[in-house]
Amino acid sequence: MNALASYSSALARSELSDRIGWVRQMQGLAIDSAGPDVAIGELCKIRVRQIGSGPAAGAMTDILAEVVGLKPGRVTLMPYGATDGVAAGCEVRAVGLRADVRVGPALLGRVLNGFGDPIDGAAPPATVTAYPLKGAAINPMMRPRITRVLETGVRSIDGLLTIGRGQRVGIFAGSGVGKSTLLGMMARHAQSATKEAGDRINVIALIGERGREVREFIDKQLGAKGLKRSVVVVATADQPALARVRAAHAAVAIAEYFRDEGRDVLLTMDSITRLAMARREIGLSAGEPPTARGYTPSVFAELPELCERFGTAPGGGSVTALLTVLVEGDDLNEPVSDSLRAILDGHIVLSRQIAHRGLYPAVDVLKSASRLMPDLATDADRALAMEAVNQLALLERNRQMVEIGAYERGSNRQLDSALSLEPALHEWLKQGTEGVSRDEALQKLKAILSQMTLREDAS
């Protein structure tokens, strides 16, 4: 009877007939078809005839597409690849849901696309199970509090903007200010305060990046040693919006798998803004109304849904998210940046003005914040960070007056002390691509600030 019941259940789940429709209209990348009977998120194959003059010209092939909208009597699809050959009357065949990605330890060291297929030229990884692309967030009452420090190897972040394992942090900057370089440094050097770096996994999502930068990031920023404990998911700028969105969700699903295995995962996404742009493109094609700067309501619904999947888990694992935010026109109040600042647990702002002064990484400490630093740092470390920030703020408030020569030394004793410390503070804030331990960074900062105390005592 048990065998009969299982066969009956399998038969009930099976499709005994094909669901077929036909292309009726195409505008941009949005394809409208009459049928088939499908739901939002289902995948379909559009049967087209290859065009061109090569040996394959005239042969029939399939284009994979996803259902993104429903209209009376019509289905709106968007393709995962090129639309060459799509014409009115092409057959559209439903292939069911594929809203998951194959996962397993064999993914480590591999470079994949949004479907989990390798693009590094090696054989497909031997995966063990499938994880849903859009998993549910952990019950907030089941999330352990974030109490463990994550060392990034970057002095200015570890000392003044301490991050914890399971925290969600945005790296906000305009184009060409050093987001990807900083992200590579942190992915290479980040380790826990208890030195359990062997249990940490990197999941790196390169969403909407230039094709040249993908190989450059892996070879130069990550390196062979970093790649061994990393999974890289790629959707380059030339790929359709659906491919970019799927790659982002696939990376999060892979991170969730390792987190559920009890591992600490560092998820880096470059960039979440390009994910928002891809979702805007899909929403507009599906008929959503545009809002601020053309972004559709689904964009602002998806961002918190995605970010809430990061964090700590009851099993002891965690997903720490470092998400780069491309600030359009260096406007930190543009819609995506403003929304993400409210969602995330901290933001690291990179300044073009600081970069122009030759200070890298160009972290603007005064505009950045870590909401968990009060819980993670000791009282002494917090006092040290506050004193350093006060000195930097004093220098920034008086920078213009000092640069034009309107300030006379001796007029303000505090400003005189800050000016004497400025070269050492700037030297501490900048660093090469080599990582520095948090303890070493704090000890050096303490030594710099103690010079100011000695001068004040002497005076």
C-alpha positions, 0 to 999 in steps of 0.5 A, a space after each residue: 500500500 505504501 508503494 502504491 501511495 507513493 506512485 499515486 502521489 508522484 502521478 498527481 504531481 506529474 504533468 500529463 499534458 504540455 502547456 503551450 502558448 504563442 508569441 504575440 508581441 515583443 517590446 524591448 525585452 518584454 515578450 507577450 504571449 497568448 498562453 501558456 497557463 503559468 504562474 509568476 516566476 515559472 520558466 518557459 522555453 521559446 522555440 525560435 529559428 536561428 538566424 544568420 549565415 552559419 551552418 546552424 542557420 535555420 535550425 530550431 533552438 530554445 530561449 529560456 525565459 521567465 514569467 514576470 507579469 500577467 495580463 488579461 489573456 496575455 503572459 509577459 516573459 523576459 528572456 535569460 539570453 539573446 532574443 535573436 529569432 523571436 517572432 510572432 507565432 513562436 511556440 512558448 512551452 512551460 517547463 515549470 518552476 526552477 526557483 532553486 540552485 544546487 549547493 554543496 561543498 564542491 562549490 568552493 573554489 568555483 566560478 558559477 552563473 546564476 543557475 549554478 553552472 560553472 563558467 570557469 571551464 571545469 567540470 560541473 561541481 558534484 552538488 548534494 542538494 537544492 536550496 530555494 532561490 528566495 528562502 524565508 528569513 529566520 524568525 527574529 526571535 530565533 536569531 542569536 544576538 551579534 556578539 563576535 567581532 569580524 576583523 576585516 584587515 582594514 585599520 579604519 574599519 576595525 578601529 573606528 567602525 567595528 563590524 560583527 559576524 552576522 552584520 549587514 553593512 553597505 559600502 557607499 561610493 560613486 564610480 571609481 572611488 575604490 569600492 571593488 578594491 576595498 571589497 577585495 581587501 576585506 574578502 581576502 583578510 576578514 577573519 574572526 576575532 577568535 582566529 577561526 578563519 578556517 571555518 569562514 567561507 566567502 561567497 562573492 556575487 559580481 552583479 552587473 560587473 564589466 567582463 574584464 573586471 571579473 577575471 581581474 577581481 579573482 586574480 588580483 583582489 581575491 588571489 588563488 588562496 582566497 578563491 580556494 575558500 570562496 564561491 564566486 557567482 557572476 552575472 556580467 553587465 551584458 546579461 539580461 536583467 533576469 540573469 543579474 537578479 537570479 545570480 544575486 539570489 543564487 549567491 544568497 542561497 549558497 551562503 544560506 547553505 553554508 550558514 546552515 552547515 554551521 559555517 561563518 559566511 562572508 557574503 560580498 555583493 558588488 553591487 546591490 545597486 545594479 540588482 536594483 536597476 535590474 529589478 527596475 528594468 523587469 518591473 517596468 517591462 511588466 507594467 509597474 508604475 515608476 516612482 522616484 528616479 524610475 524605480 518601481 515599487 517591487 525594488 523597494 519591496 525586494 531590498 529588505 526581503 533580500 537583506 533580512 536573509 542575512 545574519 546569525 542563525 540558531 545553529 551557530 552559523 552566520 552570514 555577514 553581508 558587505 554590499 557595495 552601493 553605487 551612489 549615482 552622481 555622488 548623491 547619498 540621498 538618491 532613492 536606493 542609497 537612502 533606502 539601504 541606509 535604513 535597512 542595513 546595520 551600518 554604512 561605510 562611505 567612500 569619499 571622492 575628495 579623500 581619494 583625490 588627496 591620495 588617501 586609500 582606502 578613501 573611507 569617510 569616517 565622519 559620514 560612516 557608522 556601525 550600529 553594532 559597534 557599541 555592543 562589540 567594542 570594549 569601553 576603552 576601544 570605544 573611547 579611543 575611537 571617539 577621541 580619534 573621530 573628534 580630532 578628525 571632525 575638528 580638522 574637517 570643520 576648520 580645514 578651509 580656514 587652515 588651507 587659506 591661511 586664515 588660522 594663526 597657530 596658538 589661537 585654539 589649543 585643541 586645533 593646534 593639537 589636532 593639526 600636529 596629529 593630522 599627518 600621523 592620523 592620515 598615515 594611520 587611516 591609509 594603507 596598502 592592500 595588505 591586511 592589519 590585525 585589529 589589535 595592532 591597529 588599535 595599539 598604533 592609534 592609541 600611541 598616536 593619540 597619546 602624543 596629544 595627551 603628552 603635549 597637553 600635559 607639557 603645556 
